[in-house]
Amino acid sequence: MKIAVCGDSWMSPSFDKDFIGTHFAELLCKEQDWQLEYYARPGASNGFICLQIEQAIKDKCNIILFGTTTYNRIEYALNGSNSDPAHQWEGCKEINITHVAPPSLTIRHEKNNYELISDNLMNILGYKQNFINYEKYFMNTPDDDIEIKYKALKDWFTFLYHPAWKQKVDRWCLEATFLKLKNSNIPYVFVIDFVGIPDCDYIDTPVLGEEYASPKYIAPDASTTYHTSKEIQVKILHLVKERLKEKGIRLV
């Protein structure tokens, strides 16, 4: 039984030695003797989450657990792929999760031919060194080019970015992906929603309420990658199991 977990840091098992094995998806798979397929990544945008869900469907996972993220996350090109004719009007190649670089330092050893970075805009632009570290780690780029790229991204955010429009586009992408998920007939659990899906009547409501998805939520001091305590992960486990039972999934 292959169980996919898709989303951002909330859906990501921790790499901290004191928290390994404490994420609700890990607890579920250990309890049920299921195989965990980990697609979620800290810093994932909603676009990246759509790719994760699509990949989980293609991989024929038996159950998909997922959450959305905030709409202030973007993807931007790590290299000059936008100048490649294959990416222009003659036809675009298929982008999948292997093309998006992991922003988390703990998983950057997974070097690949990444084309995109996905992360929170504030992480990218709020601390210039973060942006420079991303660029220097994933590509061999002269410092002058990095400065030009950083300024271009900052100018785009300052003069062209519209948050309400970005939220709307994120919703459209997610709703289209949710329809693919529904049509796949793969059982799923929608765990938490940060973008707001008000008009998607063909997908279940999240098992976690707005008290966690609210900007007012403050992660406990003991939290790690997944932003809650170990005790809250056990609570999430029980809520997910109840939803699975409602879908006819037999549990031990």
C-alpha positions as a printed NumPy array, in Angstrom:
array([[  0.   ,   0.   ,   0.   ],
       [  1.678,   3.222,  -1.197],
       [  0.676,   6.399,   0.65 ],
       [  1.614,   9.754,  -0.899],
       [  1.988,  12.89 ,   1.196],
       [  1.914,  16.164,  -0.782],
       [  2.235,  19.763,   0.343],
       [  4.646,  22.179,   1.982],
       [  6.398,  22.056,   5.365],
       [  3.173,  21.24 ,   7.222],
       [  2.989,  18.   ,   5.277],
       [  6.733,  17.295,   5.466],
       [  8.304,  14.805,   7.862],
       [ 11.125,  16.321,   9.881],
       [ 14.845,  15.706,   9.41 ],
       [ 15.584,  16.804,  12.988],
       [ 16.837,  13.735,  14.886],
       [ 14.483,  14.499,  17.797],
       [ 11.446,  14.54 ,  15.489],
       [ 12.146,  11.787,  12.949],
       [  9.164,   9.456,  12.776],
       [  6.77 ,  11.851,  14.571],
       [  4.937,  13.336,  11.563],
       [  1.354,  12.082,  11.271],
       [  2.034,  10.476,   7.855],
       [  4.989,   8.568,   9.311],
       [  2.918,   7.506,  12.306],
       [  0.094,   6.338,  10.035],
       [  2.343,   4.302,   7.758],
       [  4.199,   2.706,  10.646],
       [  0.94 ,   1.804,  12.384],
       [ -0.648,   0.348,   9.232],
       [  2.556,  -1.118,   7.755],
       [  2.163,   1.037,   4.644],
       [  4.858,   2.468,   2.349],
       [  5.245,   6.25 ,   2.622],
       [  5.957,   8.095,  -0.634],
       [  7.23 ,  11.533,   0.369],
       [  6.496,  14.275,  -2.201],
       [  5.957,  17.228,   0.159],
       [  8.732,  19.798,   0.521],
       [  9.248,  22.78 ,   2.831],
       [  8.807,  25.978,   0.822],
       [  6.603,  24.356,  -1.806],
       [  4.299,  26.709,  -3.707],
       [  0.756,  25.754,  -4.661],
       [  1.999,  25.189,  -8.199],
       [  4.609,  22.761,  -6.907],
       [  1.957,  21.033,  -4.777],
       [ -0.119,  20.548,  -7.936],
       [  2.907,  18.858,  -9.514],
       [  3.275,  16.635,  -6.449],
       [ -0.354,  15.484,  -6.619],
       [ -0.093,  14.876, -10.369],
       [  3.036,  12.791,  -9.799],
       [  1.378,  10.783,  -7.025],
       [ -1.493,  10.003,  -9.42 ],
       [  0.964,   8.972, -12.165],
       [  2.824,   6.782,  -9.67 ],
       [ -0.456,   5.016,  -8.861],
       [ -0.28 ,   5.676,  -5.135],
       [ -3.113,   4.018,  -3.231],
       [ -3.953,   6.986,  -0.983],
       [ -2.983,  10.669,  -1.284],
       [ -2.717,  12.967,   1.738],
       [ -2.28 ,  16.632,   0.852],
       [ -2.481,  20.245,   1.986],
       [ -2.296,  23.604,   0.232],
       [ -0.035,  26.513,   1.119],
       [ -0.113,  30.31 ,   1.211],
       [ -0.286,  32.198,  -2.079],
       [  2.814,  34.329,  -1.393],
       [  5.002,  31.588,  -2.836],
       [  6.359,  31.57 ,  -6.349],
       [  8.492,  29.593,  -8.731],
       [ 11.249,  31.265, -10.746],
       [ 13.781,  29.993, -13.255],
       [ 17.158,  28.866, -11.944],
       [ 18.73 ,  28.808, -15.369],
       [ 18.261,  30.17 , -18.879],
       [ 15.618,  27.64 , -19.874],
       [ 13.254,  30.427, -20.969],
       [ 15.503,  31.056, -23.94 ],
       [ 15.256,  27.44 , -25.093],
       [ 13.028,  27.173, -28.2  ],
       [ 11.527,  24.005, -26.713],
       [  9.954,  26.234, -24.035],
       [  8.475,  28.678, -26.539],
       [  5.362,  28.548, -28.722],
       [  6.546,  25.549, -30.733],
       [  5.827,  23.415, -27.712],
       [  6.789,  23.121, -24.051],
       [  8.232,  20.08 , -22.376],
       [  6.412,  18.593, -19.431],
       [  7.49 ,  20.01 , -16.054],
       [  7.359,  17.643, -13.104],
       [  8.538,  17.578,  -9.511],
       [ 12.109,  16.665, -10.462],
       [ 12.514,  20.091, -12.065],
       [ 11.824,  22.065,  -8.851],
       [ 14.746,  22.594,  -6.479],
       [ 14.243,  21.858,  -2.768],
       [ 14.651,  25.104,  -0.783],
       [ 15.364,  23.311,   2.487],
       [ 19.06 ,  23.052,   3.361],
       [ 18.48 ,  19.608,   4.853],
       [ 17.61 ,  18.08 ,   1.489],
       [ 19.872,  20.024,  -0.844],
       [ 22.113,  17.002,  -1.217],
       [ 19.501,  15.754,  -3.719],
       [ 21.314,  17.504,  -6.554],
       [ 19.509,  17.349,  -9.852],
       [ 19.173,  19.265, -13.094],
       [ 16.767,  21.682, -11.443],
       [ 15.061,  24.347, -13.536],
       [ 12.892,  26.088, -10.929],
       [ 13.049,  27.194,  -7.319],
       [  9.894,  27.273,  -5.211],
       [  9.771,  29.312,  -2.027],
       [  8.08 ,  32.037,  -0.005],
       [  8.543,  35.477,  -1.561],
       [  9.646,  36.878,   1.794],
       [ 12.353,  34.232,   2.08 ],
       [ 13.585,  35.024,  -1.403],
       [ 13.423,  38.813,  -1.227],
       [ 13.474,  39.595,   2.479],
       [ 16.986,  38.295,   2.91 ],
       [ 19.204,  38.915,  -0.1  ],
       [ 21.743,  36.355,   1.073],
       [ 19.116,  33.606,   0.827],
       [ 18.584,  34.395,  -2.836],
       [ 22.324,  34.485,  -3.513],
       [ 22.791,  31.157,  -1.708],
       [ 20.035,  29.56 ,  -3.801],
       [ 21.631,  30.75 ,  -7.015],
       [ 25.188,  29.809,  -6.079],
       [ 24.199,  26.392,  -4.823],
       [ 22.097,  25.321,  -7.785],
       [ 23.935,  26.921, -10.698],
       [ 27.301,  28.236, -11.755],
       [ 26.358,  31.886, -12.136],
       [ 28.707,  34.904, -12.097],
       [ 28.06 ,  37.302,  -9.214],
       [ 27.108,  40.104, -11.625],
       [ 24.385,  37.934, -13.172],
       [ 23.035,  37.055,  -9.73 ],
       [ 22.77 ,  40.754,  -8.851],
       [ 20.866,  41.453, -12.093],
       [ 18.525,  38.531, -11.473],
       [ 17.865,  39.523,  -7.874],
       [ 17.058,  43.107,  -8.888],
       [ 14.739,  41.892, -11.654],
       [ 12.827,  39.696,  -9.212],
       [ 12.645,  42.469,  -6.623],
       [ 11.415,  44.987,  -9.214],
       [  8.792,  42.51 , -10.41 ],
       [  7.54 ,  42.081,  -6.843],
       [  7.584,  45.845,  -6.141],
       [  5.87 ,  47.023,  -9.321],
       [  4.033,  44.094, -10.938],
       [  3.036,  41.485,  -8.349],
       [ -0.64 ,  41.518,  -7.297],
       [ -1.368,  39.272,  -4.282],
       [ -5.131,  38.901,  -4.848],
       [ -4.537,  37.867,  -8.473],
       [ -1.864,  35.379,  -7.378],
       [ -4.312,  33.852,  -4.894],
       [ -6.923,  33.503,  -7.645],
       [ -4.463,  31.818, -10.019],
       [ -3.337,  29.449,  -7.255],
       [ -6.957,  28.488,  -6.627],
       [ -7.55 ,  27.781, -10.311],
       [ -4.463,  25.556, -10.486],
       [ -5.458,  23.664,  -7.362],
       [ -9.083,  23.238,  -8.417],
       [ -7.986,  21.812, -11.785],
       [ -5.61 ,  19.406, -10.02 ],
       [ -8.295,  18.418,  -7.516],
       [-10.543,  17.483, -10.439],
       [ -7.773,  15.208, -11.748],
       [ -7.553,  13.687,  -8.279],
       [-11.313,  13.121,  -8.122],
       [-11.34 ,  11.558, -11.6  ],
       [ -8.442,   9.261, -10.636],
       [-10.693,   7.612,  -8.016],
       [ -7.705,   7.48 ,  -5.639],
       [ -8.858,   7.904,  -2.007],
       [ -7.46 ,  11.079,  -0.481],
       [ -7.496,  13.209,   2.649],
       [ -7.379,  17.005,   2.383],
       [ -5.459,  17.862,   5.553],
       [ -5.102,  21.676,   5.689],
       [ -5.951,  24.627,   3.438],
       [ -3.958,  27.868,   3.447],
       [ -5.095,  29.388,   0.143],
       [ -8.868,  29.129,   0.559],
       [-10.879,  26.903,  -1.804],
       [-14.39 ,  28.37 ,  -1.437],
       [-16.065,  27.074,  -4.597],
       [-14.641,  23.581,  -5.144],
       [-17.646,  21.385,  -4.387],
       [-16.072,  18.168,  -5.731],
       [-13.374,  17.942,  -3.043],
       [-13.777,  17.177,   0.664],
       [-13.203,  19.849,   3.281],
       [ -9.879,  19.78 ,   5.195],
       [ -9.688,  17.791,   8.413],
       [ -7.849,  20.664,  10.139],
       [ -9.804,  23.844,  10.775],
       [ -8.94 ,  27.504,  10.344],
       [ -7.38 ,  27.684,  13.786],
       [ -4.258,  26.177,  12.224],
       [ -4.461,  27.816,   8.788],
       [ -5.033,  31.273,  10.306],
       [ -2.216,  33.871,  10.263],
       [ -2.849,  34.125,  14.007],
       [ -1.616,  30.57 ,  14.568],
       [  1.657,  30.514,  16.468],
       [  3.738,  27.362,  16.252],
       [  4.796,  26.01 ,  19.661],
       [  8.412,  26.451,  20.711],
       [  8.975,  22.721,  20.397],
       [  7.795,  22.63 ,  16.78 ],
       [  9.991,  21.632,  13.897],
       [  9.53 ,  21.357,  10.12 ],
       [  5.805,  20.636,  10.405],
       [  5.028,  23.645,  12.687],
       [  3.204,  21.795,  15.451],
       [  4.039,  19.804,  18.545],
       [  4.321,  16.026,  18.504],
       [  1.022,  15.905,  20.392],
       [ -0.765,  17.823,  17.629],
       [  0.634,  15.356,  15.084],
       [ -1.075,  12.557,  16.996],
       [ -4.317,  14.565,  16.885],
       [ -3.933,  14.993,  13.115],
       [ -3.287,  11.252,  12.816],
       [ -6.624,  10.477,  14.467],
       [ -8.495,  12.98 ,  12.276],
       [ -6.918,  11.533,   9.118],
       [ -7.78 ,   7.993,  10.197],
       [-11.405,   8.97 ,  10.809],
       [-11.625,  10.46 ,   7.303],
       [-10.06 ,   7.329,   5.805],
       [-12.602,   5.145,   7.617],
       [-15.393,   7.318,   6.176],
       [-13.995,   6.49 ,   2.723],
       [-14.114,   2.764,   3.427],
       [-10.385,   2.259,   4.062],
       [ -9.817,  -0.654,   6.432],
       [ -7.384,   0.138,   9.223],
       [ -5.764,  -2.093,  11.826]])
